[in-house]
Amino acid sequence: MTERKKSQCNQERRSLLIGAGKIAAGAALVSAGSFTLPKLAKAKAAATQWPWPYVKLDPAKTADLAYEEWYRVFCGAAVVSSVFSQLREKVGEPYNSFPVDAFVFLEGGQVGWGTICGSNAGANMVANLIVGPRIAGATEGHLMSEDVMQWYSDTALPVYVPKKPKQTGEIVKTTSESPLCHVSVGKWMKAAGKPIGSPERKDRCARVAASVAFNLVTMLNDWKDGKYAAKSTHSPVKDFGITGQFNCMECHGNNVPTPPMAKK
């Protein structure tokens, strides 16, 4: 065989091998797609059906999960994770696709700004995804979120005591009379005599997240059983003409602005 013919045969062989490789790769993609695309479509369909499915959970187990998760993703994401991690196992979608860790920003009253406590924000997200969003008027999800906030404000926290605490000393309980992070943490720091970076303060907030998660799942279980009844008495717009808290004077002295009231 001449060198020219040998070269031509080699080129043809390479072309056949490349073509076969492309066919095999395409077949693999089609095969993978036949499994992946339906799953993605199913996940998308599940996520758009609002509210999301719920099965009853153990409040004590949920609290334990939230306590441990606080040390990974802090307060808000810990509460979300404590509920959704269990529903991933029991329900599947849309919980499988929910990016829990993305809500680490709730920590410190939203990235350290000391506004709403991340535990409350996380609990409110869970309640509204499961019970139903407020589109127009107050739904049970909206009312449950109000109960989350008032319970947090009125309760001596933390209620939860871990089986294996990160800090073994006594953790002081305080009543914040506010759903705000800086008020809640500030009152605790004053009562405990501990700085914000102390291990005790961190463990206190982990226990608060666990307490909120326990209370949230207790309410969700009652709702699932048809026994949930809203308890919050918070109605500042009706009473004062603006959204807010009832105890503004505790922090703001005589400089609280008075909003114009709607004509009756």
LOBA-406950 format. One record per residue (C-alpha): x, y, z. Coordinates in steps of 0.2 Angstrom, whole numbers, plus 2048, in hexadecimal, padded with zeros to 3 digits. Each point is the difference from the previous one (the first is absolute). Last residue first. Example, Ala and Ser with C-alpha at 12.3 -4.5 7.8 and 13.67 -1.06 7.14 Angstrom:
# LOBA-406950
<X=844 Y=7FB Z=824>
<X=7FA Y=7EF Z=803>
***
This chain:
# LOBA-406950
<X=6C7 Y=925 Z=92D>
<X=80E Y=809 Z=7F8>
<X=810 Y=7F7 Z=800>
<X=80D Y=805 Z=80D>
<X=80F Y=80A Z=7FC>
<X=80F Y=7F7 Z=808>
<X=807 Y=806 Z=811>
<X=813 Y=7FF Z=800>
<X=808 Y=7F8 Z=810>
<X=80C Y=80C Z=807>
<X=7FB Y=800 Z=812>
<X=809 Y=7F1 Z=805>
<X=805 Y=7F4 Z=7F2>
<X=804 Y=7F0 Z=809>
<X=7F2 Y=7FC Z=80C>
<X=7F5 Y=80D Z=7F7>
<X=7FE Y=7F4 Z=7F1>
<X=7F6 Y=7F3 Z=80B>
<X=7F1 Y=7FD Z=7F5>
<X=809 Y=7FA Z=7F1>
<X=7FF Y=807 Z=7EE>
<X=7F5 Y=802 Z=7F0>
<X=7F7 Y=811 Z=800>
<X=7EF Y=807 Z=804>
<X=802 Y=7FE Z=813>
<X=7F2 Y=7F4 Z=806>
<X=7FB Y=7F8 Z=7EF>
<X=811 Y=801 Z=7F9>
<X=808 Y=7F9 Z=810>
<X=7F5 Y=7F0 Z=801>
<X=80A Y=7F3 Z=80A>
<X=7F4 Y=7F5 Z=80A>
<X=807 Y=7EF Z=7FA>
<X=7F7 Y=7F0 Z=805>
<X=7FC Y=7F8 Z=7F0>
<X=7F7 Y=7EF Z=802>
<X=807 Y=7F0 Z=7F9>
<X=7F6 Y=7F0 Z=803>
<X=7FD Y=7FA Z=7EE>
<X=80C Y=7F2 Z=803>
<X=80C Y=807 Z=7F3>
<X=7FF Y=811 Z=809>
<X=803 Y=7F8 Z=810>
<X=810 Y=7F8 Z=7F9>
<X=805 Y=811 Z=7F8>
<X=7FE Y=808 Z=811>
<X=80B Y=7F3 Z=809>
<X=80C Y=801 Z=7F2>
<X=802 Y=813 Z=802>
<X=802 Y=7FF Z=813>
<X=80E Y=7F3 Z=7FF>
<X=809 Y=80A Z=7F2>
<X=7FF Y=810 Z=80B>
<X=807 Y=7F7 Z=80F>
<X=80E Y=7F9 Z=7F5>
<X=804 Y=811 Z=7F9>
<X=800 Y=806 Z=812>
<X=80C Y=7F2 Z=805>
<X=80C Y=805 Z=7F2>
<X=7FF Y=812 Z=806>
<X=804 Y=7FB Z=812>
<X=80F Y=7F6 Z=7FA>
<X=807 Y=80F Z=7F6>
<X=7FE Y=80B Z=810>
<X=808 Y=7F3 Z=80B>
<X=80F Y=7FE Z=7F4>
<X=803 Y=813 Z=801>
<X=801 Y=80B Z=7F1>
<X=7F1 Y=80A Z=805>
<X=807 Y=804 Z=811>
<X=7FA Y=7F8 Z=810>
<X=7F8 Y=808 Z=810>
<X=7F2 Y=7F4 Z=7FF>
<X=7F2 Y=80D Z=803>
<X=808 Y=80D Z=7F5>
<X=804 Y=7F4 Z=7F2>
<X=7EE Y=7F9 Z=801>
<X=7F9 Y=811 Z=7FE>
<X=80B Y=804 Z=7F1>
<X=7FD Y=7EF Z=7F8>
<X=7ED Y=803 Z=800>
<X=801 Y=812 Z=7FC>
<X=80D Y=7FE Z=7F2>
<X=7F7 Y=7F2 Z=7F8>
<X=7EF Y=807 Z=7FF>
<X=7F0 Y=7F6 Z=804>
<X=7FD Y=80B Z=80F>
<X=7FB Y=7FE Z=812>
<X=811 Y=7F8 Z=803>
<X=7FC Y=7F5 Z=80E>
<X=811 Y=7F9 Z=808>
<X=806 Y=7EF Z=805>
<X=812 Y=7FE Z=806>
<X=80A Y=7F1 Z=7FA>
<X=807 Y=7F6 Z=80E>
<X=811 Y=7F8 Z=7FC>
<X=802 Y=7F1 Z=7F5>
<X=804 Y=809 Z=7EF>
<X=7FF Y=7F5 Z=7F0>
<X=7F2 Y=7F8 Z=808>
<X=7FD Y=7ED Z=7FD>
<X=7ED Y=7FD Z=805>
<X=7FC Y=812 Z=7FB>
<X=7F5 Y=80B Z=80B>
<X=7F3 Y=809 Z=7F6>
<X=7F6 Y=80E Z=809>
<X=80D Y=80D Z=7FB>
<X=7F7 Y=80C Z=803>
<X=7F3 Y=807 Z=80C>
<X=7F2 Y=802 Z=7F4>
<X=7F6 Y=80F Z=7FC>
<X=80A Y=806 Z=7F0>
<X=803 Y=7EF Z=7F9>
<X=7ED Y=7FC Z=802>
<X=7FB Y=810 Z=7F8>
<X=80B Y=7FE Z=7F1>
<X=7FC Y=7ED Z=7FD>
<X=7ED Y=805 Z=803>
<X=801 Y=80D Z=7F2>
<X=808 Y=7F3 Z=7F5>
<X=7F2 Y=7F4 Z=804>
<X=7F3 Y=80E Z=7FB>
<X=809 Y=802 Z=7EF>
<X=800 Y=7EE Z=7FD>
<X=7EE Y=7FF Z=805>
<X=7FC Y=80D Z=7F3>
<X=7FD Y=813 Z=803>
<X=7FA Y=80A Z=7F2>
<X=806 Y=7FF Z=7EE>
<X=80F Y=7F6 Z=7FA>
<X=806 Y=7FA Z=811>
<X=809 Y=7F0 Z=7FD>
<X=7FA Y=7EF Z=805>
<X=802 Y=7F3 Z=80E>
<X=810 Y=7F8 Z=7FA>
<X=809 Y=80E Z=7F7>
<X=7F9 Y=80D Z=80C>
<X=805 Y=7F6 Z=810>
<X=812 Y=7FC Z=7FA>
<X=803 Y=812 Z=7FB>
<X=7FA Y=806 Z=810>
<X=80A Y=7F4 Z=80A>
<X=810 Y=806 Z=7F7>
<X=7FC Y=812 Z=803>
<X=7FC Y=7FD Z=813>
<X=811 Y=7F6 Z=802>
<X=809 Y=80E Z=7F6>
<X=7FB Y=80C Z=80E>
<X=7F8 Y=80F Z=7F7>
<X=80C Y=80F Z=7FF>
<X=811 Y=7FF Z=807>
<X=80A Y=805 Z=7F1>
<X=80C Y=7F1 Z=801>
<X=7FC Y=7F9 Z=7EF>
<X=7ED Y=7FF Z=804>
<X=7FD Y=801 Z=812>
<X=810 Y=7F8 Z=804>
<X=7FE Y=7F1 Z=7F5>
<X=7F3 Y=802 Z=7F2>
<X=80E Y=7FF Z=7F3>
<X=802 Y=7EE Z=803>
<X=7F0 Y=7FE Z=7F5>
<X=80A Y=7F9 Z=7F1>
<X=803 Y=7F1 Z=80A>
<X=7EF Y=7FA Z=7FF>
<X=800 Y=7FF Z=7ED>
<X=7EF Y=7F8 Z=7FD>
<X=801 Y=7F2 Z=7F2>
<X=7FD Y=7F1 Z=80B>
<X=7F2 Y=809 Z=809>
<X=7F5 Y=802 Z=7F1>
<X=801 Y=7F1 Z=7FF>
<X=804 Y=7F2 Z=80B>
<X=7F2 Y=7FD Z=80D>
<X=807 Y=7F6 Z=80F>
<X=812 Y=801 Z=7FD>
<X=800 Y=812 Z=7F9>
<X=7F3 Y=804 Z=80E>
<X=80D Y=7FC Z=80D>
<X=80D Y=80C Z=7F9>
<X=7F3 Y=80D Z=7FD>
<X=7FB Y=801 Z=812>
<X=811 Y=802 Z=809>
<X=807 Y=808 Z=7F0>
<X=7F4 Y=80F Z=801>
<X=804 Y=802 Z=813>
<X=813 Y=7FF Z=7FD>
<X=7FF Y=80C Z=7F1>
<X=7F9 Y=80D Z=80B>
<X=80C Y=7FE Z=80F>
<X=811 Y=7FB Z=7FB>
<X=806 Y=7F6 Z=7F1>
<X=80C Y=7F3 Z=807>
<X=7FF Y=803 Z=813>
<X=7EE Y=804 Z=7FF>
<X=7FD Y=7EF Z=7F7>
<X=804 Y=7F6 Z=810>
<X=7F2 Y=80A Z=80A>
<X=7F4 Y=7FF Z=7F1>
<X=802 Y=7ED Z=7FF>
<X=7FC Y=7FE Z=813>
<X=7F1 Y=80B Z=7FE>
<X=7F9 Y=7F6 Z=7F2>
<X=803 Y=7F0 Z=80A>
<X=7F6 Y=808 Z=80E>
<X=7F2 Y=806 Z=7F5>
<X=7FD Y=7EF Z=7F8>
<X=7FA Y=803 Z=7EE>
<X=7EE Y=800 Z=7F8>
<X=800 Y=7FE Z=7ED>
<X=7FF Y=810 Z=7F5>
<X=7FD Y=803 Z=7EE>
<X=805 Y=811 Z=7F9>
<X=7F4 Y=80F Z=7FE>
<X=802 Y=804 Z=7F2>
<X=803 Y=7F5 Z=7F1>
<X=80E Y=808 Z=7F6>
<X=80D Y=7F6 Z=809>
<X=7F8 Y=7F0 Z=7FC>
<X=800 Y=804 Z=7ED>
<X=812 Y=805 Z=801>
<X=805 Y=7F0 Z=808>
<X=7F6 Y=7F6 Z=7F4>
<X=808 Y=809 Z=7F1>
<X=811 Y=7FD Z=807>
<X=7FD Y=7EE Z=804>
<X=7F8 Y=7FE Z=7EE>
<X=810 Y=808 Z=7F9>
<X=80C Y=7F5 Z=809>
<X=7FB Y=7EE Z=7FC>
<X=7FE Y=802 Z=7ED>
<X=80E Y=80D Z=800>
<X=80C Y=7F3 Z=806>
<X=7FB Y=7F4 Z=7F2>
<X=800 Y=80E Z=7F3>
<X=811 Y=806 Z=806>
<X=807 Y=7EF Z=7FF>
<X=7F9 Y=7FD Z=7EF>
<X=808 Y=810 Z=7FA>
<X=811 Y=7FB Z=808>
<X=7FF Y=7EF Z=7F7>
<X=7FC Y=808 Z=7EF>
<X=80E Y=80D Z=802>
<X=80C Y=7F2 Z=804>
<X=7FA Y=7F6 Z=7F1>
<X=804 Y=80F Z=7F5>
<X=811 Y=802 Z=807>
<X=804 Y=7EE Z=7FE>
<X=7FA Y=800 Z=7EE>
<X=80A Y=810 Z=7FC>
<X=80F Y=7F8 Z=807>
<X=7FE Y=7F1 Z=7F6>
<X=7FE Y=80A Z=7F0>
<X=80F Y=80A Z=804>
<X=80A Y=7F0 Z=802>
<X=7FA Y=7F9 Z=7F0>
<X=805 Y=810 Z=7F6>
<X=812 Y=800 Z=808>
<X=802 Y=7ED Z=7FC>
<X=7FA Y=804 Z=7EE>
<X=80D Y=80E Z=7FE>
<X=80E Y=7F5 Z=808>
<X=7FD Y=7F3 Z=7F2>
<X=7F9 Y=7EF Z=805>
***
